[in-house]
Amino acid sequence: MNEIKSRIHGAIDTELPALIELSEWLHAHPELAWQEYNSAARCARFLRDHGFEVEEHYVGLDTALHATFGSGSRRLALMAEYDALPGIGHACGHNLIAAMSLGAAVGLSTVANDLDLTVEVFGTPAEEGYGGKIEMLDRGAFEGLDFAMMAHPAPVDVARAEPMAVAHWEVTFHGHAAHAASYPTQGINAADAFTISEVALALLRQQLPPTVRVHGIITHGGDAPNAIPHFTRGRWYVRASTMQELEETQERVLRCFRAGALATGCEVEIRDESQPYSDFRTDEPALAFYENNARALGRDLRTEGPETQMCRASTDMANVSKVVRAIHPYIGVDCYPVLNHQAEFADACVGKVANQTLVDGATALAWTGADVAGQWLDNKKTSLSSLYQ
């Protein structure tokens, strides 16, 4: 295994300039959920150039892709995310996620025959709130996989993912417009409906468990200060530690929006933006392999402190973990107190430290894939030998 890991490390090191170029290009050209046309195409070209067979527009999704290398009996997958955030670009580091996963896949491709592997990469769009992986799951994208993994940038390294389950809603109030000075009594104020809803939510928080989060924004609050708003819209998330807790909480939160409608006389529409993201099921043996590999590379794995809390962030990779063995470690860009979803975090996802994170993440993932594959081979040998005893 040491010789195999040495070959993997050498292959990733050789490709590091190309991987850095890919990461920096994605960072400089951020694309939002479901709009990652150029990002997906760039990743597809990189994989083709490295000997992978690539299918773009995978399972009917314009910005999804699937790439394969080898013909081994076990299918090992790397997940590549590349969607950015509105206004702040790659402030969650998805440029590094894509580069690390592609780098790990290239490293594993050099030893695929030795490990009886088929190495696969899935380009997964729309992780930031729209459940791209869940849509891919529903279309059968991950059927038959033996193992899946990815690594996510964070302020510091945390090996274990403990993401919250989350529901994503679009909330719309419909009222009736009127001149705010001349005919205020003729209006039904859709902006007031949101105000009442937010007050109700603020009061509800006292009775919610500490493991629950409720947060959102108003994306359209009206059109003019002298016109009573007839239409308002917002996006709201509810998070909980488990799917069961999320289901128990959702109705209580929904009643707050219905209260805003009832009090103002508005109509309310609440639409799911995606299916809920679930809590995560970690493959413990694979996580132990990752921890050993990360430490061998000199990574400082943390388990406590406010700097570690990115591991609680929700992800649609959690839904994949319910049907495929999976890990989702977090790898640091050494930027605390700068945090994910801040503009400064986007700045931290390129440059010298980010490039070291890239090579370490790609290597740790690939080495972990080799360890998992080695375990499969050992189990296969044991099973075969038992036939002759």
N, C-alpha and C positions, 0 to 999 in steps of 0.2 A: 504493500500500500504506500510506503514512503516513496517508492520509485514512481508510482502513478501520480501521487500528489505533486511530486517534483515536476513531472511533465505538464500537469495542469497549470501549475504556477508559472512555468516557463511560457506556456502558450498565452496566458493572460497578460504576462509582462510584455511579451512581443507585441500584442495587440493594444497595449495601453494607449499609445498616441491616438489610434483610431477611436478607441472608446471615449477618451477625453474629448476628442473632436465631436463625436456624436452627442455627448452630454452637453457640451457648450452650445452646439447648434440647437438642440431642443430647448435649452434655457433661453436662448436669444430669440426663439420663435414660438412663444407659448400659444397653445390652442386650447380652447375650452372643451368641456365634455360634449361628446358626439360630434365635435368639429375638428378632430385631430387628424385631418387628411394628410397634411405634409409630414407630421410626426410619424404616423403609421407607415407612410411610404418610405421615409428615411430609414426606419428600423428594418423594414422588409428588404431594402436594398443592402443594408449592412449584412443581414443574415444570408442573403443569396451570395454575396461576395465571399462568404466564409463557408460555402458548401452546403447550406441548408436548402431544402425544398420548401418553398413558401407559398401559402395560399392567402391572398389578400381578400378583403370583404368577407371574412370568415363568418359562417353561419348566418349570412345575410346582413351582417352589420358592416356598414361602410368603413368604419375605422378600426375594426378588429382584424387580427391576423393570426395565422397558425404556421409554425415552421418546424420541420423535423430533420433530424440527422441520425443515421444509423438504422439498424433493423433488429435490435436486441429484443429479447422477450419481455423486458420490463420497461415501462414508459415513465420517464421522469421529466417533470415539467418545471420551467421557470416562467413566472408571471411578470410581464412588463407593463407598467403603467406609464402614461405619457400625457395625461390631461393636466391642464393648469387651472389656476383660480382666477376669477374675474378681478381685474384691477391690480393684482399683485403677482401675477405670473406664476413661476415655479416656486412659490413660497411653501410648498410642501415637499419639494425635492423630487418630483416624479421624473425629472430629467436624469437624476442619479439612479432611480429605480430601474428605468429602462436600460441604462448603460451597464449597471451591475448585473442584471439578469442576462443581457446579451453576452456580456463578458464571461459569466459563469457557464453559459451554454457553449460558447466557443471552447472554453477550457475543457469541459466534459466531452465535447465532440472528439477531442484528440485521444480519448481513452474509452470511447463508447464500445468498441469491439472487445476490449479487454474485460469490460464490466457487463457485457451482455445487455447494453442499454440502447433504447431509442431515446434520444435527447430531444425535447420539444420546448418550443417557446410560444407562449400565447400573448399576443398584444391585446390588452384588455382596456377598452375605452371607458370613460365616464365613471371613474371611481369617486369623484368628488360630488357625491350626493345623488347620483342617478342610477347606481347599481348596474354598471356595465357587466360585471362578472355574473350577477344574478340573471341578467338577460341571457348571457351566454350559457349558463347552467340550464336554463329552461329550454334552450335550443339544442341541448345535448353536446355542447362543446367539449366537456371534460370527461365524458364517459370513457371508462376503461383505464384512466390514469392510475398509476401505482403510488405516485408521490408528487407533491407540488410545493413550491417554496418561492419566496421573494424576500428582500430586505428593504426596510423603509428608513429614510433619513430621519434623524431626530437630533435634539441638542447633545445627547450622550448615548452610549450603547446600553441597550436593554434587550436581553435575549428573548424573554417571554412576552408574547402578545396577550394582553388582557382587554381587548376592545369591548366597549359597550355595544349592546344592541341599539338600533336607532330606526325610527320611522321618520320619513320626510314628507311634508305636506305643503301643498300650495293652497292658501286660504284666500278666498275672494268674497268681498261683501258688495252687494248691489243695493243702492238706495235710490234717491230721486233728487235730481239737481234743482236748484233754485237760486235766485239772486240773494246773496248773503245779507245785503242791507235792506233791500226793498221787500223781498218776499221770504224771509227766513222760515216762517211758519209753514211754507209750502214744501220745504225740503225734507228729505230723509238722509241723514248724514252718515255716509259710509266710513268716513274717517273716525267719527265718534265710536263706531262699532269696534274698530281696532283699539281705540283708547280704553274702552270698557273691558275688552277682552284681555288686554295687557294688565290692567289693574286686577282683574280676576286671577290671572296667572300669578301675579306677584303675591297675592294673598294665599293662593293655593300652595306656593312653595314651602310655606311653614309646615304643611302637613305631608309633604312629599318625602320619601326616604332620601338620605344623603347620597345614595347611589344613582339618583335620577337627575337628569339635566333637561331643562326646557329653554329653548332659545330660538330667536328668529329675527327677521328683518321685514320691513314694509318696503316693497319694491315699487309700488305706485300708491301715493297718498292723496291724490287729487290733481286738478289741472290749473286752478287759479285761486288765489286767496279770497276773491269776491264771489266765488261760485261754490255753493255747498256741494261737496264731493258726492257724486252718484255712484262712483266705482273706486274701490281700493283693493289692493292685492298684496300678499306677503308670502314669505317662505319660512316655514317653522319646522324645527326638529325636536323630537322627544327621544331621550336616551335613557337606558336603564342597564343594570348589570347583566341581566339575562333576558331571553325572549319572554319568559313567563312574567317577569317584573314589568317588561315593556307592555305586554298585553293588559296587565292589571292597571297600568297607569294611563294608557292612551285615552280611555273614555273620560277620565277625570279632566284631562286637558281639553278634549274636544268640547266638553260642556262649557268651558270658558268662552270659546268662540261662539257657541250657540247662544250664550248669555248676551254677548255683544250684539248679536242679531236681534234677539228678543227685546232688549232694552231700547234699541233705536228704531225698530221696525224694518230693519234691512233683511234681505235674504242672504244666506251664507252658503258658499260652495266649498267643500274641502276635498281636495284631490290628492291621491298618493302620487308623489313624483317618482317613486320606485317602490319595489317590495322592500320590507324592512331588512336592514343588515342584522345578522345574528351575532350572538356571542361566539367566541372562538374555541375550537377543539384542537389543542396542540398535540402533535405526535411526540411523545416524551422521549423515545430513543433518538429520534432525529434531532430534537432540541439539544440533547446531551452531546451529540456529535458536533452540532454547531457551536455550542459553548466551548468545547475543547479546541476546535479549530480557530475560533475567534481569539481565544487567549494565546494560542500558539503564534498568532500574527501580532501579538502585543496589544490587543484591544482590551480596554478596561470596562468590563461588564458591571453595570450598576443594578441595584435592586431597590434602593430606598432614596428618598429625597424628592423635592419638587421638580428637579431636573429630569426625573425618570417618567413623568406622567404622560408623555406622548404615547406610551404603550397602551393607554386607555382609549385612544382615539378609535372611532368606529371605522370599519373597513368591510367592503364586500368580499374580501378574501376570506372572511369568517364564514360566509355561506358556503364557499368552496370547501372549507375545512370540515364541514359536516358530512361531506360525501367522499372526500379524498384525503388521505394522510397528508398533513401539511404543517409547515412552520412559517412564521412571519416575524422574524427578529427585527429590532430597530438598531440602526448603526449611526453613531454620532458624527456630527460635523464640528464638534468642539466649539459651540457658540453660545452656551448658556450664559446669561439669562435671555438671549434671543431665542424665540420659540417659533415653532411651525405656525404658519398662517400669518406671519408678520413679514412685511416687505424686506426687513433685514435678514430674515431666514433665506429668502431667495438669493440674496447676495452671498450668503454662506455656502450655497450649493454649487458654486463654481470657485475655482482657484486652487491653491496648493493643498490646503487641508481637504477640500472636497475631492480632489484627485486621489489623495491617499485613501479616503473613505471608499472611493470607487473601486480601487484595486483590492483593498482589503475585503470589501463586501463581496465582490465577484469571486475572489479566491475562497473566502470562508464558505460561501454557498456551494461552489463547485466541489470543494473538499468534502463538505457535508453530503452532497450527492454521491460522491465516490464511496463514502463510508456506508451510506444507506445501501448502495448497490453491492458493496462488499458483503454486507450482512445478508442480502438476498442470495448471493452466491454461496456463502457458507451454509445457509439453510438448505439450499438446493443440494449441495454435496452431502449434507447430513441425511437428507431425505433419500437420496439415491443409495447411499451406503447401507441404509437400514433395510433396503430391499434384498440385500445379499447376506443378511445376518441370520 
